[in-house]
Amino acid sequence: MRRLLTTAAVLAALGGAVFWVVTMPKPLEAAATAGLRGDAVAGEAVFWAAGCASCHMADGAKDAEQLVLSGGQRFASPFGTFVAPNISTDPTHGIGGWSLADFASAVTRGVSPDGTHYFPAFPYNAYNKLALQDVADLKAFMDNLPADATPSQPHEVGFPFNIRRTLGGWKFLFENTDWVITADLTEAETRGRYLVEALAHCGECHTPRNPLGGLKRGDWLAGAADPSGKGRIPNITPAALDWSEDDIIAYLTTGFTPEYDSVGGHMAHVVENMARLPESDRAAIAAYLKRVPSSGG
């Protein structure tokens, strides 16, 4: 019996050590951004493509108010309700005191400046593919946006999902820095892949997830249940989206489908963002979507 207890204690200790190592936050090394200088002009396009305002502006904000990133919007999910934090330039309630290294580590690794994991409602599993120069440009643009002193509200996530350390296990299982589409692509298709898979993080909504919230990459962009539990996010692979490239470009520019239906819901913000980008970027997205394998139906 004593031997069994000793063996159990050793195995428990080893298991605990493995858990501790696997779930440890892994911030981006400061040296990775040490030589970068952000360009605020270039960063504006990154800002709109990444959809930062769509989640972090105040609920219902319009026009210039969209640039006040005070947070507060609520996003329901099977794991609880996530509340977008204040990411304005306020040094106390926002991210005004962050260095570029802090910012890049949060965006590409999902690790806060104090060394804790962010929930993957923050799409760092897509942003981890961003070029660090784009991250630096994004911060340079955001550094010029208004400060707001609205405190961030806590997420409404219950046990056991509220244990931040376990998110390291989620990252170990599901975080992926590889591109989904790895075929030989044209220059435009490669740009489209960068926009869809990384910057605009389209797969975060349009790809189904497993019970733990990991993306089913084998069904890339094949549609998914709305995280709120109401409705479904459409399949945008060629199996269901039979629009021409020109139709896709027009939709991302005007919000109108080929049937003259209009965009609605959160996608309306996405179209607003896409319409601010060069038409070449919208064309690149259309070209990429034509290269995605058909899935679902």
C-alpha positions in Angstrom: 0.0 0.0 0.0 2.8 2.4 0.9 4.5 1.7 -2.4 1.2 2.4 -4.3 0.7 5.7 -2.4 4.3 6.7 -3.1 3.8 5.9 -6.8 0.6 7.8 -7.0 2.2 10.8 -5.3 5.1 10.7 -7.8 2.7 10.5 -10.7 0.6 13.3 -9.4 3.7 15.5 -9.0 4.8 14.7 -12.5 1.4 15.3 -13.9 1.3 18.6 -12.1 4.7 19.6 -13.4 3.7 18.8 -17.0 0.5 20.7 -16.6 2.4 23.7 -15.2 4.9 23.7 -18.1 2.3 23.1 -20.8 -0.1 25.8 -19.5 2.6 28.4 -18.9 2.0 31.7 -20.7 4.6 32.2 -23.5 4.9 35.9 -24.3 6.6 37.2 -27.4 10.3 37.9 -26.7 10.9 41.7 -26.5 13.8 41.3 -28.9 11.3 40.4 -31.7 10.0 44.0 -31.8 13.1 45.9 -30.7 14.0 47.3 -34.1 10.6 48.0 -35.4 9.1 51.5 -35.9 5.4 51.8 -36.5 3.9 53.9 -39.3 0.6 55.3 -38.3 -0.6 55.9 -41.8 0.0 52.3 -42.8 -1.5 51.2 -39.4 -4.9 52.7 -40.2 -5.5 50.1 -42.9 -4.4 47.4 -40.5 -6.8 48.7 -37.9 -9.8 48.5 -40.2 -8.9 45.2 -41.7 -8.4 43.7 -38.2 -11.8 45.0 -37.1 -10.6 46.5 -33.8 -13.3 49.1 -33.6 -16.1 46.6 -34.4 -15.5 44.9 -31.1 -14.0 47.5 -28.9 -16.0 50.6 -29.6 -19.0 51.3 -27.4 -22.2 49.5 -28.3 -24.0 51.5 -31.0 -21.1 54.0 -31.6 -21.3 55.8 -34.9 -18.9 57.7 -37.2 -16.0 59.2 -35.2 -17.2 57.6 -32.0 -16.1 54.3 -33.4 -12.5 55.4 -32.8 -13.1 55.7 -29.0 -12.2 52.2 -28.0 -13.9 52.2 -24.6 -15.1 48.6 -24.8 -18.3 47.3 -23.2 -19.8 45.3 -26.1 -21.0 41.9 -25.0 -20.4 38.6 -26.9 -22.4 35.6 -25.8 -20.9 32.1 -26.3 -21.4 28.6 -25.0 -18.7 29.3 -22.3 -20.2 32.5 -21.0 -20.4 36.1 -22.1 -17.3 38.0 -23.0 -17.1 41.7 -22.6 -14.8 43.7 -24.8 -12.3 45.6 -22.7 -11.2 49.2 -23.0 -8.2 49.4 -25.4 -8.1 53.2 -25.8 -5.0 55.2 -25.0 -6.1 55.8 -21.4 -3.0 54.8 -19.4 -5.1 53.5 -16.5 -8.2 51.9 -17.9 -6.9 51.3 -21.5 -3.6 50.3 -23.0 -1.9 53.7 -23.2 0.9 52.6 -21.0 1.8 49.5 -23.0 5.1 49.1 -24.9 5.2 47.7 -28.4 6.5 44.5 -26.9 3.5 44.3 -24.6 1.1 45.0 -27.4 2.7 42.5 -29.8 2.7 39.8 -27.2 -1.0 40.4 -26.5 -2.0 40.5 -30.1 0.1 37.5 -31.4 0.4 35.4 -28.3 -2.7 36.1 -26.3 -0.6 37.0 -23.2 -1.2 40.2 -21.1 1.5 42.5 -19.9 1.1 40.9 -16.4 1.7 37.5 -17.9 -1.8 36.0 -17.9 -3.6 34.3 -20.8 -6.3 36.1 -22.7 -9.5 34.2 -23.6 -9.5 33.2 -27.3 -12.6 35.4 -27.8 -9.7 37.8 -28.6 -8.7 36.2 -32.0 -5.0 35.8 -31.3 -5.2 32.4 -32.9 -5.5 34.3 -36.2 -3.4 37.3 -35.3 -0.5 35.0 -34.5 0.1 34.9 -38.3 0.5 38.7 -38.5 3.7 40.3 -39.7 5.2 42.1 -36.8 5.6 45.2 -38.9 1.8 45.3 -39.3 1.5 45.0 -35.5 3.9 47.9 -35.0 2.0 50.0 -37.6 -1.3 49.2 -35.9 0.0 50.3 -32.5 1.3 53.6 -34.0 -2.1 54.3 -35.4 -3.9 53.4 -32.2 -1.5 55.5 -30.1 -3.1 58.6 -31.8 -6.7 57.6 -31.0 -8.7 59.2 -28.1 -8.3 58.2 -24.5 -11.4 57.1 -22.6 -11.5 56.4 -18.8 -14.3 53.9 -18.9 -13.2 50.9 -16.8 -13.2 47.5 -18.5 -16.0 45.2 -17.3 -15.2 41.6 -16.2 -16.2 38.7 -18.4 -19.1 36.6 -17.3 -17.6 33.2 -17.5 -18.2 30.5 -14.9 -16.1 27.7 -13.5 -14.1 25.9 -14.8 -13.7 28.1 -17.9 -12.7 31.1 -15.8 -9.5 29.5 -14.7 -7.0 31.5 -16.8 -4.2 29.0 -16.4 -6.1 26.3 -18.2 -6.1 28.5 -21.3 -2.5 27.4 -21.8 -3.9 23.9 -22.3 -6.4 25.3 -24.9 -3.6 27.0 -26.7 -1.5 23.8 -26.6 -4.3 21.8 -28.2 -5.8 24.3 -30.7 -3.5 27.3 -31.4 -2.0 27.0 -34.8 0.4 29.3 -36.7 0.2 27.4 -40.0 -1.8 28.6 -42.9 -4.9 26.6 -43.7 -4.6 26.9 -47.5 -1.1 25.9 -48.5 -1.5 25.4 -52.3 0.6 27.4 -54.7 -1.1 30.8 -54.7 -0.9 33.9 -56.9 0.3 37.1 -55.4 -3.3 38.3 -55.1 -4.4 35.0 -53.5 -1.5 35.1 -51.1 -2.6 38.6 -50.0 -6.2 37.3 -49.7 -5.0 34.5 -47.5 -3.2 36.9 -45.2 -6.3 39.0 -44.9 -8.8 36.2 -44.5 -6.8 33.8 -42.3 -4.9 36.4 -40.2 -5.8 40.0 -40.3 -9.6 39.9 -40.8 -9.8 36.5 -38.9 -12.8 35.4 -41.0 -12.4 31.8 -39.8 -13.1 32.7 -36.2 -16.8 33.1 -37.1 -17.2 31.2 -40.4 -15.5 27.9 -39.3 -17.2 25.4 -37.0 -15.7 24.6 -33.6 -15.4 21.5 -31.5 -16.9 21.2 -28.0 -13.9 22.9 -26.5 -14.0 25.8 -28.9 -11.2 24.7 -31.2 -11.6 25.5 -34.9 -12.3 22.5 -37.1 -9.8 23.5 -39.8 -10.8 20.6 -42.0 -14.1 22.4 -42.5 -12.5 25.8 -43.0 -15.1 28.6 -43.6 -17.9 26.0 -44.0 -20.3 27.9 -41.7 -20.9 27.6 -38.0 -23.5 28.0 -35.3 -23.7 31.5 -34.0 -21.9 31.6 -30.6 -25.0 33.4 -29.2 -27.1 30.3 -29.9 -29.3 32.2 -32.3 -29.0 31.4 -36.0 -26.1 30.3 -38.1 -23.1 32.0 -39.7 -23.0 31.1 -43.4 -20.8 28.8 -45.3 -18.5 30.9 -47.6 -16.7 28.1 -49.4 -17.5 27.5 -53.1 -19.9 24.7 -51.9 -22.4 27.4 -50.8 -21.1 30.7 -52.1 -21.5 30.7 -55.8 -20.9 34.4 -56.3 -18.4 35.6 -58.9 -15.3 37.4 -57.7 -16.9 40.7 -58.9 -20.0 39.9 -56.8 -17.8 39.3 -53.7 -15.9 42.6 -54.3 -19.2 44.4 -54.7 -20.6 42.9 -51.5 -17.5 43.8 -49.5 -17.7 47.4 -50.9 -21.5 48.1 -50.7 -23.0 45.5 -48.5 -25.4 44.4 -51.2 -25.6 40.8 -52.4 -26.1 40.0 -56.1 -29.8 39.6 -55.3 -29.9 43.1 -53.8 -30.3 41.9 -50.3 -28.4 44.0 -47.7 -25.9 42.9 -45.1 -27.0 42.8 -41.5 -25.9 42.1 -38.0 -22.2 42.1 -37.1 -21.3 41.5 -40.7 -22.4 45.1 -41.4 -19.4 46.3 -39.4 -17.1 43.9 -41.4 -18.3 45.4 -44.7 -17.8 48.9 -43.3 -14.2 48.0 -42.5 -13.6 46.3 -45.8 -15.0 49.2 -47.8 -12.2 51.4 -46.2 -9.5 49.2 -47.7 -8.0 49.4 -51.2 -10.1 47.6 -53.8 -7.1 45.4 -54.5 -7.5 44.0 -51.0 -11.2 43.2 -51.6 -10.2 41.6 -54.9 -7.5 39.6 -53.1 -10.1 38.3 -50.6 -12.4 37.3 -53.5 -9.6 35.5 -55.3 -8.7 33.6 -52.1 -12.2 32.5 -51.4 -12.3 30.9 -54.9 -9.3 28.8 -53.9 -10.8 27.5 -50.6 -11.9 23.8 -50.9 -15.6 23.3 -51.0 -16.9 22.0 -47.6 -20.3 21.6 -46.0 -22.9 22.6 -48.6 
